Amino acid sequence: MPDLRSYVYLDRLQPQFAAYIGANARGYIPIPGMAAILVEVSPGVVINKVIDAAVKAANVRPGLMVVERHFGVLEFHSEAQADVKYAGSAVLKSLGLTIKDRFKPKILNSQVIHKVNAYHAQMVNVSRLCSMLLPGQDLYILEVQPAAYITLAANEAEKNSQITLVDCRTYGAVGRLSLAGKQSDIERASSAAETVIERITGKEN
């Protein structure tokens, strides 16, 4: 039986996070306000069973799909929350699992760097997938395992604070999020991100 490494429901995609998915995925591009689910399984090839169940069950569109040897990740979305939830239920049924079988996430690293130096900002911007980090901003970095849970942290942080989404890595061994902004905004964003991760229930990994 496959491992359900992550199962994440996003009730309302935030503008920056939706733009990130659209810019870096090869599937159907989501827009802000849509609902979405991300599923991460192991072994990776099982993700084909996941997408088959999701798109046949309801009117949802796949955005991000990654198939690696060890991990497979799928994001699908719709304007109708009911369709997304129904497709998610179909996915779990196809795997013979329930949401209680998902892994409980762990925060591996959380750090804030105040008033980032211009050279540091340039180094971050070389490999970022989202917006630019500007000199003088505070930089917040969060690492989570399993990786797909970082999407919930990113979306929740944007809901709660006026931050800039700099980078988000949603698959692989570790999920990583980088946010930029004023100190007060970063404090609110980091609190929201870590709180939502700590509330997720599941099996110990």
C-alpha positions in Angstrom: 0.0 0.0 0.0 1.4 3.5 -0.8 2.2 6.1 1.8 0.1 9.2 1.9 2.9 11.6 2.7 0.8 14.7 2.4 -2.9 15.6 1.9 -3.5 19.4 1.9 -6.8 21.2 1.3 -6.6 24.9 0.5 -10.0 26.6 0.7 -9.0 29.8 -1.2 -5.8 30.3 -3.2 -4.2 33.6 -2.5 -3.0 35.8 -5.3 0.7 35.3 -5.0 0.5 31.6 -4.3 -1.9 31.0 -7.3 0.5 33.0 -9.5 3.4 30.8 -8.3 1.6 27.6 -9.2 0.6 29.1 -12.6 4.2 30.2 -13.4 5.9 26.9 -12.4 3.4 24.2 -13.3 2.8 22.7 -16.7 -0.9 21.9 -16.2 -4.1 24.0 -16.0 -3.3 27.4 -14.4 -5.3 28.3 -11.3 -6.6 31.8 -10.4 -7.0 33.4 -7.0 -10.0 32.4 -5.0 -10.1 28.8 -6.3 -10.0 25.8 -3.9 -7.2 23.2 -4.3 -5.9 20.0 -2.9 -2.3 18.7 -3.0 -1.5 15.1 -2.6 1.9 13.6 -2.1 2.5 9.9 -2.2 5.3 7.4 -2.1 6.3 5.6 -4.3 6.1 8.4 -6.9 4.6 6.5 -9.7 1.4 6.0 -7.7 0.6 9.7 -8.4 -0.8 8.5 -11.8 -3.5 6.6 -9.9 -4.2 9.8 -7.9 -4.7 12.0 -11.0 -6.9 9.3 -12.7 -9.2 9.2 -9.7 -9.4 13.0 -9.2 -10.2 14.1 -12.8 -12.7 11.3 -13.3 -14.6 12.1 -10.1 -15.4 15.8 -10.4 -14.9 18.9 -12.5 -11.3 19.7 -11.3 -8.2 20.6 -13.2 -4.7 19.4 -12.5 -2.1 22.2 -12.2 1.2 20.8 -10.8 2.2 17.1 -11.2 5.6 15.8 -10.3 6.7 12.1 -10.6 10.0 11.2 -8.9 11.2 7.8 -7.9 10.4 8.2 -4.2 7.8 11.0 -4.2 4.9 11.9 -6.4 2.9 15.2 -6.0 -0.3 16.4 -7.6 -2.2 19.7 -7.2 -5.7 20.0 -8.6 -8.2 22.9 -8.3 -11.6 24.3 -9.1 -13.8 27.3 -8.5 -16.2 25.0 -6.6 -15.0 23.8 -3.2 -17.4 20.9 -3.3 -15.8 19.5 -6.5 -12.4 19.7 -5.0 -13.4 18.0 -1.8 -15.3 15.3 -3.8 -12.3 14.6 -6.0 -10.1 14.4 -2.9 -12.4 11.8 -1.4 -12.2 9.8 -4.6 -8.4 10.0 -4.5 -8.3 8.6 -0.9 -10.8 5.9 -1.8 -8.7 4.8 -4.9 -5.7 4.5 -2.6 -7.6 2.6 0.1 -6.7 5.2 2.6 -8.3 7.9 4.7 -7.1 11.4 5.7 -6.0 9.9 9.1 -3.4 7.9 7.1 -1.5 11.0 6.0 1.8 11.8 7.6 1.9 14.5 10.3 4.3 17.3 9.2 7.4 18.3 11.1 9.0 21.8 11.1 12.7 21.2 10.4 13.8 24.8 10.4 12.4 28.2 11.0 14.5 31.4 10.9 14.2 35.1 10.4 17.0 37.3 9.0 16.5 41.0 9.7 17.3 43.7 7.2 18.9 41.5 4.5 22.1 42.7 3.0 22.1 43.6 -0.7 24.6 40.9 -1.6 22.5 38.3 0.3 19.4 39.4 -1.5 21.1 38.9 -4.9 22.2 35.4 -4.0 18.6 34.4 -3.0 17.2 36.0 -6.1 19.4 33.9 -8.4 17.4 30.7 -7.7 14.0 32.0 -6.5 10.8 30.8 -8.1 8.6 33.7 -7.2 9.2 37.4 -6.5 12.3 39.4 -5.7 13.8 39.8 -2.2 14.9 43.4 -1.8 17.7 44.7 0.3 16.6 45.9 3.8 13.6 43.5 4.0 13.3 40.8 6.6 13.6 37.3 5.3 11.7 34.3 6.7 12.6 30.8 5.9 10.6 27.7 6.8 11.4 24.1 6.1 8.8 21.3 6.5 8.7 17.6 5.9 6.9 16.1 4.0 7.4 18.7 1.4 3.9 19.4 0.1 2.7 20.8 3.4 4.7 23.9 2.7 1.9 25.0 0.4 -0.5 25.3 3.3 2.1 27.4 5.1 2.6 29.7 2.1 -1.1 30.2 1.4 -1.9 30.8 5.1 1.0 33.3 5.5 -0.3 35.3 2.6 -3.8 35.3 4.0 -2.7 36.9 7.2 0.0 39.4 6.3 1.3 41.8 3.6 4.4 39.7 2.6 6.2 38.9 -0.6 6.4 35.3 -1.6 10.0 34.9 -2.7 10.4 31.1 -3.0 8.4 27.9 -2.5 9.6 24.4 -3.0 6.7 21.9 -2.9 8.3 18.6 -3.6 11.3 16.5 -2.8 12.8 15.5 0.5 12.0 18.9 2.2 9.5 21.7 1.5 11.0 25.2 1.8 9.3 28.6 1.9 10.9 32.0 1.8 9.0 35.2 2.5 10.0 38.8 2.6 8.6 42.0 4.1 8.6 44.4 7.0 9.5 43.0 10.4 5.9 43.2 11.7 4.5 41.6 8.6 7.0 38.8 8.8 6.2 38.2 12.4 2.5 37.7 11.6 3.2 35.6 8.5 5.6 33.3 10.4 3.2 32.8 13.2 0.3 31.9 10.8 2.5 29.6 8.8 3.8 27.6 11.7 0.5 27.5 13.6 -1.3 25.9 10.6 1.4 23.3 10.2 1.4 22.4 13.9 -2.4 21.9 13.8 -2.3 19.2 11.1 -3.1 15.8 12.4 -1.8 12.5 11.0 0.5 9.5 11.5 4.1 10.0 12.7 6.5 9.8 9.8 
